[in-house]
Amino acid sequence: NPTSYSDPSIVGGGQGHTQATHTIGELLYLCGLRPVSVLAYMNNLDLPLDVVDAIAVRFASGALATISSSGLVPPRTVVFGTQIIGDKGLFTVDSTRWTAKIWLEGEPTPRELAQPERRNVTAEVPRNFVRAILGEEELHIPTQVAVDTVKILDAAYRSAESGRAVEIR
C-alpha cells in the first residue's frame, strides 16, 4: 500500500522506519557493535512524519557512527551505502550496486572485493525469519541486530523530539 509510507498511524515514523532502518541493520550486522546512546535531528518538511534524518550513535566500545537518510532523492534513485572507518583502514559497501571496497593502512589504493551473487534480500530476510520461527532453517541474521536497530530508531525519534542525546539500556 503506497500510502502506508506516509501515514504515521501505520508506520509510526517516516524515513527512519522505512529507510534508515536498513542502513542501521547493515551497520550493526557488519560491525557487531552494541549501541549505548543516540543523538538525532529530523526534519518533517511540514509533513506528518520525518523526511530527512541525521542520527549519531555511540557504541559501548567507544566507536561512533553517523547515519543519514533522506526522502528527497529523485524518483527511482536509490542511495544506500555504508562506510566504516577504523584506525587501520576503510571499508565501504554500496548495497545498491553490490560493491565493496577495502583500503588498508599502507596500501596505495583501495581494493575492490569480489562481488557476491546477487540475491533478493528484501524477500529473503523475511522468509528466513518465518522459516526460522517454524524451525525449518537457521536464522541468518542475529536477533540482536534487529533488537538494536529498533533501540537505535526509538532513541533517535525521542532524541529528535527532545533535542538531547538519549541513552539506550
Secondary structure, DSSP 8 states (H G I E B T S, - for coil): -GGGGG-HHHHSSSHIIIIIHHHHHHHHHHH---EEEEEEEEE-TTSSS-SEEEEEEEETTS-EEEEEEETTS-TT----EEEEEETTEEEEEETTTTEEEEEETT-SS-EE--------HHHHHHHHHHHHHTTSS--SS-HHHHHHHHHHHHHHHHHHHHTS-EE--
